[in-house]
């Protein structure tokens, strides 16, 4: 029964990662990866600054959102 529970838990984690990706919850992690890969000279934005900038940009230029 333990392995069956592990399979269910693993499936739930995968679904949670997928749903987080769809909802944009992983946007900051993707930003950090891009920042590092692109070789920017300055330090990356802090997480709070990143989310503030992202929401400000979405509010000033809405695209394909439901609300």
N, CA, C and O atoms as CSV, one atom per row, in Angstrom:
chain,resi,resn,atom,element,x,y,z
A,1,UNK,N,N,0.822,-1.198,0.000
A,1,UNK,CA,C,0.000,0.000,0.000
A,1,UNK,C,C,0.862,1.256,0.000
A,1,UNK,O,O,0.437,2.297,-0.502
A,2,UNK,N,N,2.062,1.171,0.555
A,2,UNK,CA,C,2.948,2.327,0.609
A,2,UNK,C,C,3.365,2.809,-0.768
A,2,UNK,O,O,3.454,4.014,-1.003
A,3,UNK,N,N,3.622,1.876,-1.687
A,3,UNK,CA,C,4.027,2.288,-3.025
A,3,UNK,C,C,2.857,2.907,-3.784
A,3,UNK,O,O,3.060,3.811,-4.596
A,4,UNK,N,N,1.648,2.440,-3.535
A,4,UNK,CA,C,0.466,3.032,-4.167
A,4,UNK,C,C,0.264,4.464,-3.709
A,4,UNK,O,O,-0.096,5.332,-4.504
A,5,UNK,N,N,0.492,4.709,-2.437
A,5,UNK,CA,C,0.374,6.056,-1.900
A,5,UNK,C,C,1.454,6.963,-2.473
A,5,UNK,O,O,1.208,8.140,-2.733
A,6,UNK,N,N,2.647,6.417,-2.668
A,6,UNK,CA,C,3.740,7.192,-3.256
A,6,UNK,C,C,3.405,7.580,-4.699
A,6,UNK,O,O,3.714,8.690,-5.131
A,7,UNK,N,N,2.784,6.679,-5.432
A,7,UNK,CA,C,2.396,6.972,-6.819
A,7,UNK,C,C,1.357,8.087,-6.850
A,7,UNK,O,O,1.443,9.000,-7.671
A,8,UNK,N,N,0.383,8.012,-5.961
A,8,UNK,CA,C,-0.647,9.055,-5.894
A,8,UNK,C,C,-0.027,10.391,-5.507
A,8,UNK,O,O,-0.339,11.418,-6.111
A,9,UNK,N,N,0.846,10.385,-4.510
A,9,UNK,CA,C,1.505,11.625,-4.075
A,9,UNK,C,C,2.352,12.204,-5.197
A,9,UNK,O,O,2.354,13.417,-5.406
A,10,UNK,N,N,3.068,11.357,-5.920
A,10,UNK,CA,C,3.896,11.809,-7.033
A,10,UNK,C,C,3.025,12.411,-8.143
A,10,UNK,O,O,3.377,13.435,-8.729
A,11,UNK,N,N,1.899,11.774,-8.423
A,11,UNK,CA,C,0.977,12.305,-9.427
A,11,UNK,C,C,0.409,13.656,-9.002
A,11,UNK,O,O,0.266,14.558,-9.827
A,12,UNK,N,N,0.089,13.795,-7.726
A,12,UNK,CA,C,-0.428,15.068,-7.224
A,12,UNK,C,C,0.623,16.164,-7.333
A,12,UNK,O,O,0.298,17.291,-7.708
A,13,UNK,N,N,1.880,15.855,-7.013
A,13,UNK,CA,C,2.960,16.851,-7.138
A,13,UNK,C,C,3.121,17.303,-8.581
A,13,UNK,O,O,3.309,18.489,-8.850
A,14,UNK,N,N,3.049,16.358,-9.502
A,14,UNK,CA,C,3.155,16.702,-10.917
A,14,UNK,C,C,2.017,17.602,-11.360
A,14,UNK,O,O,2.230,18.567,-12.094
A,15,UNK,N,N,0.810,17.285,-10.915
A,15,UNK,CA,C,-0.343,18.117,-11.251
A,15,UNK,C,C,-0.202,19.507,-10.638
A,15,UNK,O,O,-0.541,20.501,-11.279
A,16,UNK,N,N,0.291,19.586,-9.416
A,16,UNK,CA,C,0.480,20.877,-8.752
A,16,UNK,C,C,1.520,21.713,-9.496
A,16,UNK,O,O,1.343,22.923,-9.639
A,17,UNK,N,N,2.602,21.092,-9.973
A,17,UNK,CA,C,3.609,21.814,-10.765
A,17,UNK,C,C,3.001,22.322,-12.071
A,17,UNK,O,O,3.244,23.459,-12.475
A,18,UNK,N,N,2.211,21.475,-12.726
A,18,UNK,CA,C,1.558,21.871,-13.964
A,18,UNK,C,C,0.617,23.048,-13.723
A,18,UNK,O,O,0.660,24.038,-14.453
A,19,UNK,N,N,-0.220,22.946,-12.716
A,19,UNK,CA,C,-1.174,24.007,-12.418
A,19,UNK,C,C,-0.454,25.298,-12.031
A,19,UNK,O,O,-0.884,26.385,-12.417
A,20,UNK,N,N,0.628,25.188,-11.279
A,20,UNK,CA,C,1.419,26.364,-10.934
A,20,UNK,C,C,2.006,27.022,-12.171
A,20,UNK,O,O,2.066,28.248,-12.255
A,21,UNK,N,N,2.436,26.219,-13.129
A,21,UNK,CA,C,2.963,26.761,-14.376
A,21,UNK,C,C,1.897,27.477,-15.180
A,21,UNK,O,O,2.152,28.535,-15.754
A,22,UNK,N,N,0.709,26.907,-15.225
A,22,UNK,CA,C,-0.395,27.526,-15.951
A,22,UNK,C,C,-0.790,28.847,-15.297
A,22,UNK,O,O,-1.096,29.820,-15.986
A,23,UNK,N,N,-0.782,28.877,-13.984
A,23,UNK,CA,C,-1.192,30.071,-13.250
A,23,UNK,C,C,-0.086,31.121,-13.170
A,23,UNK,O,O,-0.348,32.262,-12.789
A,24,UNK,N,N,1.138,30.753,-13.522
A,24,UNK,CA,C,2.234,31.715,-13.509
A,24,UNK,C,C,2.993,31.779,-12.193
A,24,UNK,O,O,3.786,32.695,-11.976
A,25,UNK,N,N,2.756,30.819,-11.321
A,25,UNK,CA,C,3.408,30.833,-10.012
A,25,UNK,C,C,4.922,30.644,-10.120
A,25,UNK,O,O,5.660,31.036,-9.216
A,26,UNK,N,N,5.382,30.057,-11.203
A,26,UNK,CA,C,6.813,29.817,-11.373
A,26,UNK,C,C,7.497,30.917,-12.189
A,26,UNK,O,O,8.630,30.739,-12.637
A,27,UNK,N,N,6.830,32.036,-12.383
A,27,UNK,CA,C,7.360,33.112,-13.225
A,27,UNK,C,C,8.663,33.682,-12.676
A,27,UNK,O,O,9.574,33.985,-13.446
A,28,UNK,N,N,8.764,33.830,-11.368
A,28,UNK,CA,C,9.980,34.405,-10.794
A,28,UNK,C,C,11.168,33.459,-10.986
A,28,UNK,O,O,12.272,33.903,-11.303
A,29,UNK,N,N,10.944,32.165,-10.796
A,29,UNK,CA,C,12.025,31.195,-11.007
A,29,UNK,C,C,12.477,31.211,-12.470
A,29,UNK,O,O,13.672,31.127,-12.752
A,30,UNK,N,N,11.532,31.317,-13.389
A,30,UNK,CA,C,11.881,31.394,-14.812
A,30,UNK,C,C,12.643,32.684,-15.116
A,30,UNK,O,O,13.578,32.689,-15.917
A,31,UNK,N,N,12.234,33.772,-14.471
A,31,UNK,CA,C,12.930,35.052,-14.645
A,31,UNK,C,C,14.380,34.928,-14.176
A,31,UNK,O,O,15.292,35.392,-14.859
A,32,UNK,N,N,14.595,34.310,-13.026
A,32,UNK,CA,C,15.966,34.161,-12.523
A,32,UNK,C,C,16.812,33.307,-13.461
A,32,UNK,O,O,17.979,33.615,-13.704
A,33,UNK,N,N,16.222,32.230,-13.991
A,33,UNK,CA,C,16.946,31.385,-14.947
A,33,UNK,C,C,17.311,32.186,-16.190
A,33,UNK,O,O,18.438,32.102,-16.677
A,34,UNK,N,N,16.370,32.953,-16.699
A,34,UNK,CA,C,16.624,33.768,-17.890
A,34,UNK,C,C,17.689,34.821,-17.600
A,34,UNK,O,O,18.589,35.040,-18.411
A,35,UNK,N,N,17.588,35.458,-16.467
A,35,UNK,CA,C,18.540,36.519,-16.094
A,35,UNK,C,C,19.965,35.961,-16.062
A,35,UNK,O,O,20.903,36.587,-16.556
A,36,UNK,N,N,20.104,34.784,-15.476
A,36,UNK,CA,C,21.419,34.144,-15.384
A,36,UNK,C,C,21.922,33.713,-16.765
A,36,UNK,O,O,23.087,33.926,-17.101
A,37,UNK,N,N,21.042,33.110,-17.556
A,37,UNK,CA,C,21.436,32.611,-18.886
A,37,UNK,C,C,21.763,33.745,-19.850
A,37,UNK,O,O,22.633,33.597,-20.709
A,38,UNK,N,N,21.080,34.867,-19.716
A,38,UNK,CA,C,21.292,35.986,-20.638
A,38,UNK,C,C,22.541,36.781,-20.284
A,38,UNK,O,O,23.003,37.590,-21.090
A,39,UNK,N,N,23.093,36.568,-19.099
A,39,UNK,CA,C,24.332,37.229,-18.720
A,39,UNK,C,C,24.183,38.715,-18.438
A,39,UNK,O,O,25.064,39.504,-18.782
A,40,UNK,N,N,23.081,39.101,-17.817
A,40,UNK,CA,C,22.891,40.510,-17.469
A,40,UNK,C,C,23.960,40.966,-16.479
A,40,UNK,O,O,24.376,40.207,-15.604
A,41,UNK,N,N,24.395,42.212,-16.629
A,41,UNK,CA,C,25.467,42.743,-15.785
A,41,UNK,C,C,24.989,43.038,-14.371
A,41,UNK,O,O,25.710,42.771,-13.409
A,42,UNK,N,N,23.791,43.581,-14.230
A,42,UNK,CA,C,23.279,43.949,-12.917
A,42,UNK,C,C,22.633,42.780,-12.199
A,42,UNK,O,O,22.374,41.734,-12.793
A,43,UNK,N,N,22.380,42.969,-10.926
A,43,UNK,CA,C,21.718,41.903,-10.164
A,43,UNK,C,C,20.244,41.786,-10.566
A,43,UNK,O,O,19.654,42.765,-11.023
A,44,UNK,N,N,19.647,40.609,-10.403
A,44,UNK,CA,C,18.230,40.458,-10.747
A,44,UNK,C,C,17.352,41.202,-9.743
A,44,UNK,O,O,17.786,41.534,-8.640
A,45,UNK,N,N,16.128,41.451,-10.146
A,45,UNK,CA,C,15.165,42.064,-9.244
A,45,UNK,C,C,14.896,41.116,-8.080
A,45,UNK,O,O,14.971,39.895,-8.224
A,46,UNK,N,N,14.587,41.690,-6.943
A,46,UNK,CA,C,14.132,40.864,-5.828
A,46,UNK,C,C,12.751,40.314,-6.153
A,46,UNK,O,O,12.087,40.800,-7.068
A,47,UNK,N,N,12.324,39.318,-5.418
A,47,UNK,CA,C,11.035,38.687,-5.734
A,47,UNK,C,C,9.881,39.688,-5.612
A,47,UNK,O,O,8.991,39.712,-6.463
A,48,UNK,N,N,9.892,40.490,-4.585
A,48,UNK,CA,C,8.823,41.480,-4.404
A,48,UNK,C,C,8.833,42.497,-5.553
A,48,UNK,O,O,7.779,42.845,-6.085
A,49,UNK,N,N,10.015,42.967,-5.929
A,49,UNK,CA,C,10.122,43.919,-7.040
A,49,UNK,C,C,9.650,43.291,-8.350
A,49,UNK,O,O,8.980,43.942,-9.153
A,50,UNK,N,N,10.004,42.019,-8.559
A,50,UNK,CA,C,9.603,41.320,-9.775
A,50,UNK,C,C,8.083,41.262,-9.890
A,50,UNK,O,O,7.524,41.598,-10.934
A,51,UNK,N,N,7.417,40.836,-8.823
A,51,UNK,CA,C,5.961,40.702,-8.876
A,51,UNK,C,C,5.290,42.054,-9.024
A,51,UNK,O,O,4.280,42.165,-9.720
A,52,UNK,N,N,5.829,43.090,-8.381
A,52,UNK,CA,C,5.260,44.433,-8.526
A,52,UNK,C,C,5.376,44.899,-9.980
A,52,UNK,O,O,4.416,45.423,-10.545
A,53,UNK,N,N,6.554,44.707,-10.582
A,53,UNK,CA,C,6.766,45.091,-11.976
A,53,UNK,C,C,5.851,44.299,-12.905
A,53,UNK,O,O,5.283,44.859,-13.842
A,54,UNK,N,N,5.707,43.021,-12.653
A,54,UNK,CA,C,4.869,42.168,-13.500
A,54,UNK,C,C,3.404,42.611,-13.450
A,54,UNK,O,O,2.756,42.724,-14.490
A,55,UNK,N,N,2.889,42.858,-12.260
A,55,UNK,CA,C,1.493,43.275,-12.165
A,55,UNK,C,C,1.292,44.673,-12.743
A,55,UNK,O,O,0.259,44.947,-13.353
A,56,UNK,N,N,2.268,45.555,-12.556
A,56,UNK,CA,C,2.160,46.891,-13.145
A,56,UNK,C,C,2.125,46.821,-14.672
A,56,UNK,O,O,1.347,47.525,-15.315
A,57,UNK,N,N,2.975,45.968,-15.244
A,57,UNK,CA,C,2.983,45.810,-16.707
A,57,UNK,C,C,1.678,45.211,-17.206
A,57,UNK,O,O,1.163,45.628,-18.244
A,58,UNK,N,N,1.133,44.230,-16.476
A,58,UNK,CA,C,-0.135,43.626,-16.887
A,58,UNK,C,C,-1.285,44.621,-16.795
A,58,UNK,O,O,-2.187,44.609,-17.632
A,59,UNK,N,N,-1.257,45.478,-15.783
A,59,UNK,CA,C,-2.320,46.460,-15.634
A,59,UNK,C,C,-2.255,47.535,-16.713
A,59,UNK,O,O,-3.290,48.012,-17.179
A,60,UNK,N,N,-1.040,47.916,-17.111
A,60,UNK,CA,C,-0.912,48.966,-18.125
A,60,UNK,C,C,-1.092,48.428,-19.541
A,60,UNK,O,O,-1.367,49.199,-20.461
A,61,UNK,N,N,-0.940,47.116,-19.732
A,61,UNK,CA,C,-1.062,46.513,-21.056
A,61,UNK,C,C,-1.774,45.165,-20.955
A,61,UNK,O,O,-1.130,44.130,-21.126
A,62,UNK,N,N,-3.087,45.142,-20.679
A,62,UNK,CA,C,-3.800,43.871,-20.506
A,62,UNK,C,C,-3.866,43.083,-21.822
A,62,UNK,O,O,-4.135,43.640,-22.887
A,63,UNK,N,N,-3.615,41.790,-21.718
A,63,UNK,CA,C,-3.637,40.914,-22.888
A,63,UNK,C,C,-4.269,39.584,-22.530
A,63,UNK,O,O,-3.728,38.850,-21.703
A,64,UNK,N,N,-5.364,39.269,-23.113
A,64,UNK,CA,C,-5.958,37.949,-23.010
A,64,UNK,C,C,-6.185,37.441,-21.607
A,64,UNK,O,O,-5.967,36.260,-21.336
A,65,UNK,N,N,-6.613,38.298,-20.715
A,65,UNK,CA,C,-6.920,37.829,-19.367
A,65,UNK,C,C,-8.423,37.816,-19.178
A,65,UNK,O,O,-9.146,38.552,-19.849
A,66,UNK,N,N,-8.883,37.003,-18.287
A,66,UNK,CA,C,-10.322,36.908,-18.075
A,66,UNK,C,C,-10.844,38.109,-17.291
A,66,UNK,O,O,-11.996,38.501,-17.477
A,67,UNK,N,N,-10.035,38.701,-16.424
A,67,UNK,CA,C,-10.537,39.767,-15.546
A,67,UNK,C,C,-9.729,41.047,-15.685
A,67,UNK,O,O,-10.022,42.038,-15.015
